[in-house]
Every structure is written in C-alpha cells, then in structure tokens.
C-alpha cells in the first residue's frame, strides 16, 4: 500500500506543466518503469545462446551461409542473363586490374589473380549484399605493399631487384636461373631457405590472416560500430591521399626509371625528389607507350561516361590495351631491344596451400589493425549504400564475417587482403547484376586465366600496368574539384577531408587513417564545445519562438529572456554556456551581486557621514540624505530552451544549479523548457529541484510558450538592493 502511494506521489511530482493560457492547464505525467534485472536478462540470453536444438543449428548455418537461403529461390529466367553478363564484364576487368595492382602490393601478378578468384567465391557463399564486388582493391593493395616493402628492407633484400624468383626442386614452377641467392630467414620466422618473392608473399599472407582474425573478433564482440567513426569526409580524404601515393609510386614505371623505394614518413616527397633527380635516365620506349595508353584509356573512359546510358556494358578498354600492348611488346622485342621492363613469367595452376607463418605475424600485428578496419569499412559502407538503393537489407555483422573469411581462407592459398570496390560494383549494377551468382562467373573468368592464359602476359610492359592503375584513380583524384562545393556545404567536413588527405599523402596511409579518425572526433567535440547560441523572440500570433538575430519582425517577450544553447551541456562546454548566457542577457549575476554589495557599502558610509554632519551642524538627516538608486533590470525571468540538450553530465547539472542560485540572488527566476526525460532524470538525480521535487512544476515546462505564460503570470518579486 505504501509503495502504491509512493508511486502515485512520484507520478504527481514528475508532472510537467503545459499551458496554452493561464486558465487551462494539462499535467504530463511520467510513467513508472519497472526496474530491469540485468542479471536475469543476461542469464536468459546465455541460456538461449548455449542451447543446441536442431532448428537453432539450422538457423545458425543459414545465417552464416546466406547463399543457402536465397540460392534455392533463385529465379533463373529473371536473373541469369544479367548475372552472366555482369560476371563476364567484371571478370574481364579483374584480370588486367589484378595484374596491375600486383605492382602496388609488391608481389607477383599470380598472387593477385589468386586473390581475385578466392575472394569472389567466398563472398558468394557468405555475403549478404547482392551487388558489391569483392576482390583486389587499389587502396588495400597499397597498404599491403607498404608493409611488404618495409619488411623486405629490414630482411636485407634489395627492393629494386627485378630478377625472377628461384623455385625449389619440388615446386611445380621449377626454373634453372643460377643468379638467385637463397636467403636464410630462420631469424625472421621461416625455418627454411627463402627467396625475396617467397618472403614477400609470406609477409602478405601473415598480414592478411591477422586482418581477418581481427575482423572475426570485431564481429564476435559486435564491434562493427567502429566504422561509425569513419566519416564519409574522412574516408574520401583517406582515399584521395592514398591515391596520390599510388600515383607517385607508379610514375617510375611510366617513364622507365629505377629509383630507390622510399619508406616511412615523407615517402611522397622523397619519391618525387628522386624522380626529378633521375629524369634524364627515362626510357623513351616506356614514355611513348605510357603516353599512348593514357590517352586511349582516358578517351575511352570519357566516351563511356558520356554514353553510359546507351551502352549495355562498359568498354573493355583495359583488356584491349593489355592484349595489343602485349602483342606489340612481344613481336617488337621491346624488352630486348629498348630495355623496357616487362611483367615476366606468370605460371599457371595453383601452389599447394600453406599455413601463414605465425612468427611473421608478430612483425605485422599492428599493421593488420588499420588494414582490417579499412577493409571492413569500405565493404560495409558500399553494401549499405547499394542495399538502400535497391531496397533490400544487409546484415553488417555478417558482412564483417564475410570479409574476414575472404581474408583468412585465401591467406592459406597465397593471397592477400581484399575489400569491396566502388568502381567494379558500379559496373556490376550497370550491366544487370541481380545476385552474387555474377561473382561466380567472374571467378570462372579469372580461373580460365590462371589455368591457361597467364603465360601469354609475359611480354606485357609494366608501364602499361601503371597506366591502368593511374587512370583507375580518376574518381578519387576528381575529389579535388569538389572541394569548393564541399566547403560551401560544410566547412568542418572540408577541413577533415583536407587534414586526412594531406596526412595520408605526406606521412603514410596508416598514420593518415589514425589522424583522420582523431581529427573527426575532435571536430565533433569542437562543435559541441562552442555551439551556436541565441536569444529567442516570439513569432507574432503563434506559440513559437525563434532567433531574433536570424529572423525579421519577431516580438521580444517583455521582462523575459529566452536563451537557447544548441548542444548537450557537459564538462567541456559548461564554461562557454555560462559566458554565453551572461553575454547575451547582458548580466553577470556574480558581478552584479558584487556591485550591489559595493554600492550598499558606499551608501552606508554616506549615511554615516551624513549622521556625523547632522550632529555637528544640527540639520536633520532627512534634509541632506542622497539616496543611491540601484540599477533596474529589464527582465525578471530567464527561460533556457533545453531542446538541444541530448544529455547532462554532473558538471552540466552543477552549472545549472549555480546559475539558478546566482540569478536567484537577484530575484531572477530560471525556468527550463523542452527537457527530454533523460535530462529531467539527470536534473532530479543531481538535486536541481528542492526536496521531494515539490517545486518542479514551477521550474520545468514542456514548451517555451508554457514557460513564457508562467513567467507572465508570475508576480514580480521585490528587488532588494541589499544582498
């Protein structure tokens, strides 16, 4: 019985007054919520998750392999031709891109082909997006390549050694080159003699395996929210900065010079310095070939963009360029006659699977973290974008697992990290893709090259591959043109883009990612630390109030100041809140109290002197007293619009309590309007109201207008000059 009465009293205490006029009032009452027993909820979830039934096992398998849900319902008549067409087009694009991106990863082209094949098959089985194309991606290849180059240098290899690899007697790709020196790398984690290529792919697979493990852990612990902190501006800046690094790394292939590979801080600047220093050694054959290829590729891209609505599928320009360039290089003997650098032998078939070196993982454990985050972030963001466009849903956590296994499983088959790629995904959707069956078709095209056609690319010049990479960066580099428009839309986002882009390009991609995330979060803090503030006036003949600095013809409320603070009130901005309130109301209560005390002291001293003069001269006090009239204030009430207060912390509540006390000393009432339930709870717990919250209905209002009505009906309090 006592509990029921207590609950009724609590409901009455928490009532919030809504006034349209002083004559009519309505009480908003808070519901009484039962306390949640979190221990019981956790126990129930554990029992449910640990229970093993046939149906639960079936659902788990179906959730882990979404293909088992949609493939039996596949409509062949409706989907098959679109999937086959898009799969063939993507497969044709994948082959030259895979060979080209091997330059970025610092690996042989065969490993890029492996990566494209396995990633498409695994995502077909585990992915929830119908449209994204998962495979080799320039940015991920660059991040892998930077780690591979660093570790090769630390192991004592020459990064500019273009000699072909040596293979053991048991290798299916046995060669008889005698100029290859085996390097004993037992100290680095390999217990057998290993060459440069062997060590490079060992680093790449260890890095890829670890990135996949991190992604699985993120999925298990539901850490997909990490991608929330990768804002669109930050990702765009990161991609643009990395594109500048990619472009810089390919220039030496464009003009056919050999320069030392720069590593670490300032790589971009040092690379360009070395390029200009060795420009006189440029290979004329490579320069001419690069010029022709770039002109043809750019022209074809422009034509494709202009007539993309009329073309049923994009022009396979990259494949045509590679075929023609390979034939010209082979029959023109450009490598032998002009010294043009070529791709070299690309073997056919598959290498036996091998477990990634666990000892090497210790060397790249930190490098795998940004790789895992970027790979997941791009995949999920693209999946969500196309799911929204085509009206279906994806499961972000399953996407995490899908991209994780696209890294873990291929790492056993000499592949490196993968991600979804926007350009290829756009091509898939434009060529009629309906489901991930198209990924299987693309994988079959890559498999055909792996088994039969790979050796045909022996004479392909590296400058042609560099041209393909550079032209593929057009989309990212075009972001520079959007800077003025971006600045017009949001200045802070533009600064985030610029900072991330510059740090990614001038320092390193990993540092650029870290700087971008940190700066994005600091920009959010900065926005809430010094948010917009305003004094509100009434829109005539309405119950609404707006900023009188932004709108014309508003009516100020007599004797009332309405203050709006457009951010949550917490420890970082509480001082700015107080200063803004003092500045906009034109009254600092602390200074006013001190002034009144000083004035009162002066008046007392003046009266004392007058009394002494009266005793001496015999005049009455009434004849000569000078009355010091205190300064009259033009308002008696301050209404704080709390509609933007998403939360209050303890310093925020204490700040409101101090304001209430300081202004109360001047007989100025403080009224709060538009508080959310969570803010009200914070105020109650912080002791903002009197004991038992009895005067809560006189301090808290549902709307600004109801607070104004209360202030108008409130009797003016005597303003004593003595404090």
DAPE-V359161 format. One record per residue. RES is the residue in three letters. D_LAST is the distance of its C-alpha to the last C-alpha in Angstrom with 1 decimal. Layout:
res | d_last
RES | D_LAST
RES | D_LAST
//
This chain:
res | d_last
UNK | 46.8
UNK | 43.5
UNK | 43.5
UNK | 44.2
UNK | 41.4
UNK | 39.0
UNK | 40.3
UNK | 39.8
UNK | 36.2
UNK | 35.6
UNK | 37.2
UNK | 34.9
UNK | 31.8
UNK | 32.8
UNK | 33.5
UNK | 32.2
UNK | 31.8
UNK | 33.9
UNK | 33.5
UNK | 35.8
UNK | 34.5
UNK | 32.3
UNK | 35.6
UNK | 37.0
UNK | 35.6
UNK | 37.2
UNK | 36.2
UNK | 37.1
UNK | 37.9
UNK | 38.3
UNK | 41.7
UNK | 42.0
UNK | 43.8
UNK | 46.0
UNK | 45.5
UNK | 48.1
UNK | 50.3
UNK | 50.7
UNK | 53.3
UNK | 55.6
UNK | 55.2
UNK | 56.2
UNK | 59.1
UNK | 60.3
UNK | 60.3
UNK | 62.1
UNK | 64.7
UNK | 65.2
UNK | 65.5
UNK | 67.8
UNK | 70.1
UNK | 73.4
UNK | 75.2
UNK | 77.8
UNK | 75.5
UNK | 72.6
UNK | 75.0
UNK | 76.3
UNK | 72.9
UNK | 71.9
UNK | 75.1
UNK | 74.6
UNK | 71.0
UNK | 72.0
UNK | 74.9
UNK | 73.8
UNK | 77.2
UNK | 78.7
UNK | 76.7
UNK | 77.4
UNK | 80.8
UNK | 82.8
UNK | 81.3
UNK | 82.2
UNK | 83.8
UNK | 86.6
UNK | 87.6
UNK | 84.1
UNK | 82.8
UNK | 85.7
UNK | 86.6
UNK | 83.1
UNK | 82.4
UNK | 85.8
UNK | 85.2
UNK | 81.7
UNK | 82.8
UNK | 85.7
UNK | 83.6
UNK | 80.9
UNK | 83.7
UNK | 85.3
UNK | 81.9
UNK | 81.2
UNK | 84.3
UNK | 83.8
UNK | 80.0
UNK | 80.7
UNK | 83.2
UNK | 80.8
UNK | 77.7
UNK | 79.6
UNK | 79.2
UNK | 75.4
UNK | 75.7
UNK | 78.1
UNK | 80.7
UNK | 84.1
UNK | 84.4
UNK | 85.9
UNK | 82.6
UNK | 80.7
UNK | 83.4
UNK | 83.0
UNK | 79.2
UNK | 79.6
UNK | 82.3
UNK | 80.5
UNK | 77.0
UNK | 78.4
UNK | 80.3
UNK | 77.4
UNK | 74.8
UNK | 77.4
UNK | 77.3
UNK | 73.6
UNK | 71.6
UNK | 69.9
UNK | 69.8
UNK | 72.9
UNK | 72.7
UNK | 71.2
UNK | 73.7
UNK | 73.2
UNK | 75.0
UNK | 75.0
UNK | 72.1
UNK | 71.7
UNK | 68.2
UNK | 69.0
UNK | 72.3
UNK | 70.6
UNK | 68.2
UNK | 71.2
UNK | 73.1
UNK | 70.5
UNK | 70.5
UNK | 74.3
UNK | 74.7
UNK | 72.3
UNK | 74.2
UNK | 77.6
UNK | 76.6
UNK | 75.4
UNK | 78.7
UNK | 80.6
UNK | 82.0
UNK | 82.6
UNK | 80.5
UNK | 83.0
UNK | 86.0
UNK | 87.5
UNK | 90.5
UNK | 91.2
UNK | 90.4
UNK | 92.9
UNK | 93.5
UNK | 95.0
UNK | 98.4
UNK | 97.0
UNK | 95.0
UNK | 96.3
UNK | 95.5
UNK | 97.7
UNK | 98.2
UNK | 100.5
UNK | 98.3
UNK | 98.9
UNK | 96.2
UNK | 93.3
UNK | 92.1
UNK | 90.6
UNK | 87.4
UNK | 86.9
UNK | 83.3
UNK | 83.2
UNK | 80.2
UNK | 78.3
UNK | 78.8
UNK | 82.3
UNK | 85.2
UNK | 87.9
UNK | 88.8
UNK | 86.9
UNK | 87.1
UNK | 84.4
UNK | 84.5
UNK | 84.6
UNK | 81.5
UNK | 79.6
UNK | 80.1
UNK | 79.3
UNK | 75.9
UNK | 75.4
UNK | 76.3
UNK | 74.2
UNK | 71.2
UNK | 71.9
UNK | 72.4
UNK | 69.1
UNK | 67.3
UNK | 68.8
UNK | 67.8
UNK | 64.2
UNK | 64.3
UNK | 65.7
UNK | 63.0
UNK | 60.4
UNK | 62.1
UNK | 62.3
UNK | 58.6
UNK | 57.6
UNK | 56.2
UNK | 57.3
UNK | 53.6
UNK | 53.9
UNK | 55.6
UNK | 52.3
UNK | 50.9
UNK | 53.9
UNK | 52.7
UNK | 55.3
UNK | 54.2
UNK | 54.4
UNK | 57.9
UNK | 59.1
UNK | 58.0
UNK | 59.6
UNK | 62.8
UNK | 63.0
UNK | 62.4
UNK | 65.0
UNK | 67.3
UNK | 67.2
UNK | 68.1
UNK | 70.9
UNK | 72.2
UNK | 72.1
UNK | 74.0
UNK | 76.8
UNK | 77.5
UNK | 79.8
UNK | 82.0
UNK | 82.0
UNK | 83.6
UNK | 85.4
UNK | 84.1
UNK | 83.4
UNK | 80.2
UNK | 78.4
UNK | 75.8
UNK | 72.3
UNK | 69.9
UNK | 66.2
UNK | 63.6
UNK | 64.7
UNK | 67.8
UNK | 67.7
UNK | 67.6
UNK | 70.3
UNK | 72.5
UNK | 72.5
UNK | 73.1
UNK | 76.2
UNK | 77.3
UNK | 77.4
UNK | 78.9
UNK | 81.8
UNK | 82.2
UNK | 85.6
UNK | 86.9
UNK | 86.2
UNK | 89.0
UNK | 90.3
UNK | 91.6
UNK | 88.1
UNK | 86.5
UNK | 88.9
UNK | 88.6
UNK | 84.8
UNK | 84.7
UNK | 87.1
UNK | 85.3
UNK | 81.8
UNK | 83.2
UNK | 84.9
UNK | 82.1
UNK | 79.4
UNK | 81.8
UNK | 82.5
UNK | 78.8
UNK | 78.1
UNK | 81.0
UNK | 79.9
UNK | 76.4
UNK | 77.7
UNK | 80.2
UNK | 78.6
UNK | 78.7
UNK | 82.5
UNK | 83.2
UNK | 83.7
UNK | 82.8
UNK | 81.7
UNK | 84.3
UNK | 85.3
UNK | 85.1
UNK | 84.2
UNK | 87.2
UNK | 89.5
UNK | 88.3
UNK | 88.8
UNK | 92.3
UNK | 93.4
UNK | 91.9
UNK | 93.5
UNK | 96.9
UNK | 96.7
UNK | 95.5
UNK | 98.3
UNK | 101.2
UNK | 100.0
UNK | 99.5
UNK | 96.3
UNK | 95.4
UNK | 98.8
UNK | 99.4
UNK | 96.0
UNK | 94.0
UNK | 91.5
UNK | 89.5
UNK | 90.2
UNK | 88.8
UNK | 91.7
UNK | 93.1
UNK | 91.1
UNK | 92.9
UNK | 93.4
UNK | 92.7
UNK | 90.0
UNK | 89.4
UNK | 89.4
UNK | 85.8
UNK | 84.1
UNK | 81.1
UNK | 78.3
UNK | 78.1
UNK | 75.4
UNK | 75.4
UNK | 74.6
UNK | 71.7
UNK | 69.8
UNK | 70.1
UNK | 68.7
UNK | 66.2
UNK | 63.1
UNK | 64.9
UNK | 65.5
UNK | 61.8
UNK | 61.1
UNK | 64.6
UNK | 63.9
UNK | 60.6
UNK | 62.0
UNK | 65.1
UNK | 63.3
UNK | 60.6
UNK | 63.3
UNK | 65.4
UNK | 62.7
UNK | 61.1
UNK | 64.5
UNK | 65.5
UNK | 62.4
UNK | 62.9
UNK | 66.5
UNK | 65.8
UNK | 63.3
UNK | 65.7
UNK | 68.6
UNK | 66.7
UNK | 67.1
UNK | 65.0
UNK | 65.2
UNK | 63.9
UNK | 61.9
UNK | 62.5
UNK | 66.2
UNK | 66.2
UNK | 64.7
UNK | 67.7
UNK | 70.1
UNK | 69.2
UNK | 69.0
UNK | 72.6
UNK | 73.6
UNK | 72.7
UNK | 73.9
UNK | 77.3
UNK | 78.5
UNK | 77.5
UNK | 80.5
UNK | 82.7
UNK | 81.7
UNK | 79.1
UNK | 75.6
UNK | 72.2
UNK | 71.9
UNK | 69.4
UNK | 69.4
UNK | 70.1
UNK | 68.9
UNK | 71.9
UNK | 74.5
UNK | 72.4
UNK | 72.4
UNK | 76.1
UNK | 76.6
UNK | 74.8
UNK | 76.6
UNK | 80.0
UNK | 79.7
UNK | 78.2
UNK | 77.5
UNK | 77.3
UNK | 77.5
UNK | 81.3
UNK | 81.1
UNK | 79.9
UNK | 83.1
UNK | 85.2
UNK | 83.3
UNK | 84.0
UNK | 87.7
UNK | 87.9
UNK | 86.3
UNK | 88.7
UNK | 91.7
UNK | 90.7
UNK | 90.1
UNK | 93.6
UNK | 95.7
UNK | 94.2
UNK | 92.0
UNK | 94.9
UNK | 95.4
UNK | 92.2
UNK | 93.6
UNK | 94.0
UNK | 90.7
UNK | 89.0
UNK | 85.5
UNK | 84.5
UNK | 85.1
UNK | 82.7
UNK | 80.1
UNK | 80.5
UNK | 79.9
UNK | 76.7
UNK | 75.4
UNK | 76.1
UNK | 74.5
UNK | 71.2
UNK | 71.1
UNK | 68.5
UNK | 66.0
UNK | 66.7
UNK | 66.2
UNK | 62.5
UNK | 62.1
UNK | 62.8
UNK | 60.0
UNK | 57.3
UNK | 56.4
UNK | 56.2
UNK | 54.3
UNK | 51.8
UNK | 51.4
UNK | 50.7
UNK | 48.3
UNK | 47.5
UNK | 46.2
UNK | 49.4
UNK | 51.4
UNK | 49.8
UNK | 50.5
UNK | 54.1
UNK | 54.5
UNK | 53.1
UNK | 55.2
UNK | 58.3
UNK | 58.1
UNK | 57.4
UNK | 60.2
UNK | 62.6
UNK | 61.8
UNK | 61.0
UNK | 62.6
UNK | 62.5
UNK | 60.9
UNK | 58.2
UNK | 57.7
UNK | 57.1
UNK | 54.6
UNK | 52.8
UNK | 52.8
UNK | 51.3
UNK | 48.6
UNK | 47.7
UNK | 47.7
UNK | 45.2
UNK | 43.1
UNK | 43.1
UNK | 41.9
UNK | 39.0
UNK | 38.4
UNK | 38.3
UNK | 35.6
UNK | 33.6
UNK | 33.1
UNK | 33.8
UNK | 33.6
UNK | 30.3
UNK | 29.9
UNK | 27.9
UNK | 29.9
UNK | 31.0
UNK | 33.3
UNK | 37.0
UNK | 38.0
UNK | 39.6
UNK | 38.9
UNK | 36.5
UNK | 36.3
UNK | 33.9
UNK | 34.7
UNK | 33.6
UNK | 33.3
UNK | 34.4
UNK | 37.7
UNK | 38.7
UNK | 39.3
UNK | 38.6
UNK | 35.6
UNK | 33.2
UNK | 29.4
UNK | 27.4
UNK | 25.2
UNK | 21.4
UNK | 22.3
UNK | 22.7
UNK | 25.4
UNK | 25.6
UNK | 28.8
UNK | 29.4
UNK | 33.2
UNK | 33.6
UNK | 32.8
UNK | 29.5
UNK | 30.4
UNK | 29.9
UNK | 31.7
UNK | 29.7
UNK | 26.2
UNK | 24.9
UNK | 26.7
UNK | 25.2
UNK | 21.6
UNK | 22.6
UNK | 24.6
UNK | 21.8
UNK | 19.5
UNK | 22.5
UNK | 23.8
UNK | 20.6
UNK | 19.8
UNK | 16.2
UNK | 15.0
UNK | 11.6
UNK | 11.4
UNK | 12.3
UNK | 10.1
UNK | 6.9
UNK | 8.9
UNK | 10.1
UNK | 7.1
UNK | 6.5
UNK | 10.2
UNK | 10.5
UNK | 8.6
UNK | 10.9
UNK | 13.8
UNK | 13.4
UNK | 13.6
UNK | 16.5
UNK | 18.1
UNK | 18.0
UNK | 19.5
UNK | 22.2
UNK | 22.9
UNK | 23.4
UNK | 25.7
UNK | 27.6
UNK | 27.9
UNK | 29.5
UNK | 31.9
UNK | 32.9
UNK | 32.6
UNK | 30.6
UNK | 28.1
UNK | 24.3
UNK | 24.4
UNK | 27.0
UNK | 25.2
UNK | 21.4
UNK | 20.1
UNK | 17.1
UNK | 15.0
UNK | 14.5
UNK | 11.8
UNK | 13.7
UNK | 14.8
UNK | 15.2
UNK | 18.8
UNK | 18.3
UNK | 16.5
UNK | 18.5
UNK | 19.9
UNK | 23.3
UNK | 24.7
UNK | 28.5
UNK | 29.7
UNK | 33.3
UNK | 34.1
UNK | 32.5
UNK | 35.8
UNK | 34.0
UNK | 30.8
UNK | 30.9
UNK | 28.6
UNK | 26.6
UNK | 26.5
UNK | 25.0
UNK | 22.5
UNK | 21.5
UNK | 20.9
UNK | 18.9
UNK | 16.6
UNK | 16.3
UNK | 15.7
UNK | 12.8
UNK | 11.3
UNK | 11.9
UNK | 10.9
UNK | 7.2
UNK | 8.1
UNK | 10.4
UNK | 13.3
UNK | 16.1
UNK | 18.4
UNK | 22.0
UNK | 25.0
UNK | 28.4
UNK | 32.0
UNK | 31.5
UNK | 34.8
UNK | 35.6
UNK | 35.5
UNK | 32.0
UNK | 30.9
UNK | 32.5
UNK | 30.7
UNK | 27.3
UNK | 28.4
UNK | 29.8
UNK | 26.7
UNK | 24.5
UNK | 22.5
UNK | 22.6
UNK | 21.7
UNK | 24.4
UNK | 27.8
UNK | 26.4
UNK | 26.1
UNK | 23.6
UNK | 25.7
UNK | 27.2
UNK | 23.9
UNK | 23.0
UNK | 26.5
UNK | 29.1
UNK | 32.7
UNK | 32.5
UNK | 30.3
UNK | 31.6
UNK | 30.7
UNK | 27.1
UNK | 27.1
UNK | 28.7
UNK | 26.0
UNK | 23.2
UNK | 25.2
UNK | 25.6
UNK | 22.0
UNK | 20.4
UNK | 17.5
UNK | 14.2
UNK | 12.2
UNK | 9.8
UNK | 7.1
UNK | 6.3
UNK | 3.8
UNK | 0.0
//
